[in-house]
Amino acid sequence: MREPLSLESSVDPFELFSSWMEDAISCGMIEPCAMTLATMGANGRPSARQVLLKGFGESGFEFYTNYASRKAKELQGNSFASLVLWWDKLYRQVRVEGSVEKLSEEKSDKYFATRPRGSQISAWASPQSKVIENFETLERSVVKFEQKFADDTVPRPPGWGGYRLIPDHIEFWQGRTDRLHQRLCFRHQAGVWTSKWLGP
C-alpha cells in the first residue's frame, strides 16, 4: 500500500499527477498511459473507450485519434469529456473532467512523425468506427498504403490528429486498507485551483 497523501504537498495537481505518472511508469505497468475517455452522444448516451495519454501539463491532457471516429463526432457535438487513469499496481486512480479542443495541425504533424511507420500506415488504412466487410478488407487496405508510401515518408492523414482536454476538475484516489481510501479533489474556478478532501 502506498504512503498516505499529504494535502500540504499536493497544492499543484499537475505536479502530483506528474509524480504519480512517474511511479506508474517505474513500477513496470504494461501501459501506464492508458486512460478511459468518456464522451456523450447526441442521444444523451455516454460512451467510453481506452486511449493513450500522449502529453500533459498545465495546458491539459492530450490524446490522438481519427477525426471521423465516434469519439471525435461526439466531441464535436459536446466538447465536455472526462478521463480516468487506473494504476492497479499502485492502487491509484485519477479522474479528470473538462472541455476538449483540437490541437494545432503543426502539433499533430509533429507527433505523427514520431509514430512507428506501421502505426502511421494504420492511420491511413483504418476507417475508424465505420463498418468494414471483414478483417481481410483492413489488411488489404494496409497493403495498399504500404505500396503508396513505399519510398516516401508517411504524412499525417488530414482526418487524423490530436485533442487536448482542459481540466477544471482533477481527483486523486489512493486506495488503503479497510476501504478507508483517500480522495483529494482539485477544482479550477476563477483562475485558481483549490483542493478538498472527499469521503471515500
C-alpha positions in Angstrom: 0.0 0.0 0.0 1.2 3.5 -0.9 2.0 6.2 1.6 -0.9 8.4 2.6 -1.4 11.6 0.6 -0.4 14.9 2.1 -2.6 17.9 1.4 0.3 20.3 2.1 2.4 18.7 -0.6 -0.4 18.5 -3.1 -1.2 22.1 -3.8 -0.4 21.7 -7.5 -2.5 19.0 -9.2 -0.2 18.8 -12.2 2.9 18.2 -10.1 1.1 15.5 -8.2 -0.1 13.9 -11.5 3.4 14.0 -12.8 4.7 12.3 -9.7 2.1 9.6 -9.9 2.7 9.0 -13.6 6.4 8.6 -12.9 5.5 6.0 -10.2 3.2 4.2 -12.7 6.0 4.1 -15.3 8.7 2.9 -12.9 6.5 0.1 -11.4 6.5 -1.8 -14.7 2.9 -1.5 -15.8 2.2 -2.7 -19.3 0.6 0.6 -20.4 0.8 3.3 -17.7 -0.5 5.9 -20.1 -3.8 4.1 -20.9 -6.8 6.1 -19.9 -10.6 5.8 -20.3 -12.1 8.7 -22.3 -15.8 9.2 -21.7 -17.9 11.3 -24.1 -21.6 11.9 -24.6 -23.6 11.3 -27.8 -26.3 13.5 -29.3 -28.8 10.9 -27.9 -27.7 11.5 -24.4 -26.0 8.1 -24.1 -22.4 8.1 -22.7 -19.7 6.1 -24.4 -16.2 5.2 -23.1 -13.1 3.7 -24.5 -9.4 3.4 -23.8 -7.0 5.9 -25.4 -3.4 6.7 -24.7 -2.2 9.9 -22.9 0.4 11.5 -25.2 1.2 14.7 -23.3 0.1 16.5 -20.2 0.8 19.7 -18.2 -1.0 22.8 -17.0 -2.5 23.3 -20.5 -4.2 19.9 -20.3 -4.2 16.2 -21.2 -3.5 15.2 -24.9 -4.6 12.3 -27.0 -4.9 11.5 -30.7 -7.5 9.9 -32.9 -9.3 9.8 -36.2 -11.5 12.9 -36.6 -14.2 10.6 -38.2 -14.3 8.3 -35.2 -17.2 8.1 -32.9 -15.4 9.8 -30.1 -14.5 12.7 -32.4 -18.0 13.1 -33.6 -19.3 13.1 -30.1 -16.7 15.7 -29.0 -17.8 17.9 -31.9 -21.4 17.8 -30.6 -20.4 18.1 -26.9 -16.9 19.4 -26.1 -17.1 18.2 -22.5 -15.5 14.9 -21.6 -13.8 13.0 -18.7 -10.7 10.8 -18.3 -9.9 8.0 -15.9 -6.5 6.5 -15.3 -6.3 3.4 -13.2 -2.9 2.0 -11.9 -3.7 -1.3 -10.3 -0.2 -2.0 -9.1 -0.2 1.3 -7.1 -3.9 1.0 -6.1 -4.4 4.5 -7.6 -6.9 6.3 -9.8 -7.1 9.8 -11.3 -10.3 11.3 -12.7 -10.2 14.4 -14.9 -13.1 16.4 -16.2 -13.2 19.4 -18.6 -13.6 20.8 -22.1 -11.9 19.5 -25.1 -10.2 21.3 -28.0 -8.4 20.2 -31.1 -4.6 20.6 -31.2 -3.0 22.6 -33.9 -2.1 20.9 -37.2 1.5 21.7 -36.5 1.4 19.8 -33.2 -0.4 16.9 -34.7 2.1 16.7 -37.6 5.0 16.7 -35.1 3.5 13.9 -33.0 2.5 11.8 -36.1 6.1 12.0 -37.3 7.3 10.2 -34.1 4.9 7.2 -34.5 6.2 3.9 -35.8 5.8 3.5 -39.5 3.3 0.7 -39.1 1.1 2.9 -36.9 1.3 5.6 -39.5 0.1 3.3 -42.2 -2.7 2.0 -40.0 -3.9 5.6 -39.5 -4.4 5.8 -43.3 -5.8 2.2 -43.7 -8.4 2.2 -41.0 -11.8 3.9 -41.4 -12.1 4.1 -37.7 -15.6 3.3 -36.2 -17.0 2.5 -39.6 -18.4 -0.9 -40.6 -16.0 -3.0 -42.7 -16.8 -6.1 -44.7 -14.2 -8.2 -42.8 -10.8 -8.0 -41.3 -9.2 -9.0 -44.6 -10.5 -5.8 -46.1 -8.5 -3.9 -43.5 -5.4 -5.9 -44.2 -5.7 -5.2 -48.0 -6.0 -1.5 -47.2 -2.8 -1.7 -45.2 -1.0 -3.3 -48.2 -2.4 -0.5 -50.4 -1.0 2.3 -48.3 2.3 0.4 -47.8 2.7 0.4 -51.5 1.6 4.0 -51.9 4.2 5.3 -49.4 6.8 2.7 -50.1 9.5 5.2 -51.0 8.2 8.2 -49.0 7.8 9.5 -45.5 4.2 8.8 -44.4 2.4 12.1 -44.0 -0.3 12.7 -41.4 -3.8 11.9 -42.8 -5.9 15.0 -43.0 -8.6 13.4 -40.9 -6.3 12.4 -38.0 -4.9 14.5 -35.2 -4.9 15.4 -31.6 -7.1 16.8 -28.8 -6.5 18.4 -25.5 -8.8 18.1 -22.5 -8.5 21.3 -20.5 -9.3 20.3 -16.9 -11.5 22.1 -14.4 -11.7 19.0 -12.1 -9.0 16.6 -11.1 -9.5 13.9 -8.5 -6.8 11.7 -7.0 -7.8 8.4 -5.3 -5.4 6.4 -3.2 -6.6 3.0 -2.1 -6.0 2.0 1.5 -6.8 -0.9 3.8 -10.3 -1.3 5.2 -11.7 0.7 2.3 -10.7 3.9 4.1 -9.5 5.3 0.8 -8.2 8.8 0.3 -9.8 11.2 -2.3 -8.3 14.5 -2.9 -10.3 16.7 -5.3 -9.0 19.8 -7.2 -11.3 22.3 -8.8 -10.4 25.2 -11.1 -12.5 28.3 -10.6 -11.8 32.0 -11.4 -8.2 31.1 -12.5 -7.4 29.3 -9.2 -7.0 25.7 -8.2 -8.4 24.7 -4.8 -8.4 21.3 -3.2 -10.7 19.5 -0.8 -10.8 16.0 0.7 -13.8 13.8 -0.2 -15.2 10.8 1.7 -14.4 7.5 0.0 
